Amino acid sequence: MHSTEERRPRLLERTFDRLLLRNTRVAAVEQVSERFRLIALEGDALQGAAWAPGHKLQVKVAGPFTARTFTPIVFDAERGRTRILGYAHGAGPGSDWLRRVRAGDACQVFGPHRSLALGDLAGPVVLHGDETSFGLAAAVAVAMAGGAAPRCVFEVESEAEARLALKALGVEPALVVERRDELRRVQAIGELWSQCSGDGTLFVLTGRAQSIQQARQALKGHGVPSSRILAKAYWAPGKTGMD
Ligand SMILES: Cc1cc2nc3c(=O)[nH]c(=O)nc-3n(C[C@H](O)[C@H](O)[C@H](O)COP(=O)(O)OP(=O)(O)OC[C@H]3O[C@@H](n4cnc5c(N)ncnc54)[C@H](O)[C@@H]3O)c2cc1C
């Protein structure tokens, strides 16, 4: 027998889940490298959802109320299918879920919801980010197919692993630097402006909060107006479950 105090949070969770979460099924899991997983989700509940590149999808990775945020690479609202690339960086409920998730598992999601307002992506795009930004880069590349591809600069833990994941997504990066090479990492940020192809270039900064700050300052130092910079922190040391 459960006490009223124990039942109340469960009831609250169930009501929250029923009202706000979409029920999906894990259609496929591809382990692209040691830490990267390409995950396909499907379900009638995804049909008709509004989505654009840059939107986020929150996945319930543990109960209760424990969700982690991912970026759909593609979203087929007609068939109710989407794909995300997850990076199991280390310790955390999101990383744990990525390591244990299997095809056939049930998966509840919240969203998709707007996160980065990328607009029509008609002009040139320069993207700076890390492992957590690969899905976004792939979504942007698909949206820009037929035009100039986005110029992508990534700072990562392991270049070899990152290149495997980027290859699986069909993203050709302009530059990949390892975080441990601090000199090269900061240099890449300092030279980010030179990836642009004209005044209309949109700079999209995602990933680690501190790197975004550095990149924004460097771009401003080179005269890039704030209106041409879009930024969204995907994680920050010491902070959990950013959305
Ligand atoms: C809008 C948005 C879109 C995102 N899209 C994606 C995506 O498509 N794919 C993806 O893999 N991630 C994506 N992320 C990032 C992901 O949600 C975070 O990395 C999340 O914190 C991981 O959850 P966790 O439970 O493993 O770690 P948490 O419990 O959240 O954090 C535990 C510790 O790990 C640190 N940490 C978190 N992420 C990283 C990291 N990447 N590298 C090193 N340390 C880290 C935290 O700072 C904290 O100290 C996105 C985030 C946002 C806000």
The ligand as an SDF file (V2000), in Angstrom:
LIG
                    3D

 53 58  0  0  0  0  0  0  0  0999 V2000
   18.2490   23.1900  -27.4280 C   0  0  0  0  0  0  0  0  0  0  0  0
   19.2330   22.0490  -27.1370 C   0  0  0  0  0  0  0  0  0  0  0  0
   19.5000   21.1160  -28.1280 C   0  0  0  0  0  0  0  0  0  0  0  0
   20.3990   20.0570  -27.8770 C   0  0  0  0  0  0  0  0  0  0  0  0
   20.6290   19.1270  -28.8510 N   0  0  0  0  0  0  0  0  0  0  0  0
   21.4510   18.0640  -28.5900 C   0  0  0  0  0  0  0  0  0  0  0  0
   21.6460   17.0160  -29.5610 C   0  0  0  0  0  0  0  0  0  0  0  0
   21.0610   17.0080  -30.6580 O   0  0  0  0  0  0  0  0  0  0  0  0
   22.4820   15.9910  -29.2250 N   0  0  0  0  0  0  0  0  0  0  0  0
   23.1240   15.9250  -27.9990 C   0  0  0  0  0  0  0  0  0  0  0  0
   23.8720   14.9590  -27.7510 O   0  0  0  0  0  0  0  0  0  0  0  0
   22.9510   16.9000  -27.0780 N   0  0  0  0  0  0  0  0  0  0  0  0
   22.1300   17.9520  -27.3420 C   0  0  0  0  0  0  0  0  0  0  0  0
   21.9470   18.9190  -26.3880 N   0  0  0  0  0  0  0  0  0  0  0  0
   22.7570   18.8580  -25.1560 C   0  0  0  0  0  0  0  0  0  0  0  0
   22.2330   17.8810  -24.1230 C   0  0  0  0  0  0  0  0  0  0  0  0
   20.8760   18.1630  -23.8180 O   0  0  0  0  0  0  0  0  0  0  0  0
   23.1230   18.0320  -22.8810 C   0  0  0  0  0  0  0  0  0  0  0  0
   24.4260   17.6220  -23.1890 O   0  0  0  0  0  0  0  0  0  0  0  0
   22.5990   17.2850  -21.6560 C   0  0  0  0  0  0  0  0  0  0  0  0
   23.0440   17.9820  -20.5110 O   0  0  0  0  0  0  0  0  0  0  0  0
   23.0930   15.8600  -21.5210 C   0  0  0  0  0  0  0  0  0  0  0  0
   22.4130   15.2750  -20.4410 O   0  0  0  0  0  0  0  0  0  0  0  0
   23.1150   14.3420  -19.3420 P   0  0  0  0  0  0  0  0  0  0  0  0
   22.0060   13.8200  -18.5060 O   0  0  0  0  0  0  0  0  0  0  0  0
   24.0400   13.3770  -20.0220 O   0  0  0  0  0  0  0  0  0  0  0  0
   24.0100   15.3380  -18.5040 O   0  0  0  0  0  0  0  0  0  0  0  0
   23.4790   16.3240  -17.3380 P   0  0  0  0  0  0  0  0  0  0  0  0
   22.9130   15.5760  -16.1970 O   0  0  0  0  0  0  0  0  0  0  0  0
   22.5920   17.3520  -17.9790 O   0  0  0  0  0  0  0  0  0  0  0  0
   24.8400   17.0010  -16.9050 O   0  0  0  0  0  0  0  0  0  0  0  0
   25.8150   16.3420  -16.0840 C   0  0  0  0  0  0  0  0  0  0  0  0
   27.1530   17.0550  -16.2160 C   0  0  0  0  0  0  0  0  0  0  0  0
   27.6650   16.8410  -17.5360 O   0  0  0  0  0  0  0  0  0  0  0  0
   27.9750   18.0760  -18.1610 C   0  0  0  0  0  0  0  0  0  0  0  0
   27.6770   17.9790  -19.6080 N   0  0  0  0  0  0  0  0  0  0  0  0
   26.4530   18.0570  -20.2100 C   0  0  0  0  0  0  0  0  0  0  0  0
   26.5820   17.9080  -21.5360 N   0  0  0  0  0  0  0  0  0  0  0  0
   27.9060   17.7570  -21.7940 C   0  0  0  0  0  0  0  0  0  0  0  0
   28.6540   17.5840  -22.9810 C   0  0  0  0  0  0  0  0  0  0  0  0
   28.0830   17.5060  -24.1920 N   0  0  0  0  0  0  0  0  0  0  0  0
   29.9950   17.4350  -22.8600 N   0  0  0  0  0  0  0  0  0  0  0  0
   30.6110   17.4730  -21.6520 C   0  0  0  0  0  0  0  0  0  0  0  0
   29.9440   17.6550  -20.4880 N   0  0  0  0  0  0  0  0  0  0  0  0
   28.6130   17.7950  -20.5610 C   0  0  0  0  0  0  0  0  0  0  0  0
   27.0790   19.0880  -17.4590 C   0  0  0  0  0  0  0  0  0  0  0  0
   27.5930   20.3620  -17.5600 O   0  0  0  0  0  0  0  0  0  0  0  0
   27.0370   18.5800  -16.0410 C   0  0  0  0  0  0  0  0  0  0  0  0
   28.1650   19.0480  -15.3390 O   0  0  0  0  0  0  0  0  0  0  0  0
   21.0460   19.9650  -26.6150 C   0  0  0  0  0  0  0  0  0  0  0  0
   20.7480   20.9090  -25.6160 C   0  0  0  0  0  0  0  0  0  0  0  0
   19.8570   21.9360  -25.8600 C   0  0  0  0  0  0  0  0  0  0  0  0
   19.5670   22.9370  -24.7750 C   0  0  0  0  0  0  0  0  0  0  0  0
  1  2  1  0
  2  3  1  0
  2 52  2  0
  3  4  2  0
  4  5  1  0
  4 50  1  0
  5  6  2  0
  6  7  1  0
  6 13  1  0
  7  8  2  0
  7  9  1  0
  9 10  1  0
 10 11  2  0
 10 12  1  0
 12 13  2  0
 13 14  1  0
 14 15  1  0
 14 50  1  0
 15 16  1  0
 16 17  1  0
 16 18  1  0
 18 19  1  0
 18 20  1  0
 20 21  1  0
 20 22  1  0
 22 23  1  0
 23 24  1  0
 24 25  2  0
 24 26  1  0
 24 27  1  0
 27 28  1  0
 28 29  2  0
 28 30  1  0
 28 31  1  0
 31 32  1  0
 32 33  1  0
 33 34  1  0
 33 48  1  0
 34 35  1  0
 35 36  1  0
 35 46  1  0
 36 37  1  0
 36 45  1  0
 37 38  2  0
 38 39  1  0
 39 40  1  0
 39 45  2  0
 40 41  1  0
 40 42  2  0
 42 43  1  0
 43 44  2  0
 44 45  1  0
 46 47  1  0
 46 48  1  0
 48 49  1  0
 50 51  2  0
 51 52  1  0
 52 53  1  0
M  END
$$$$
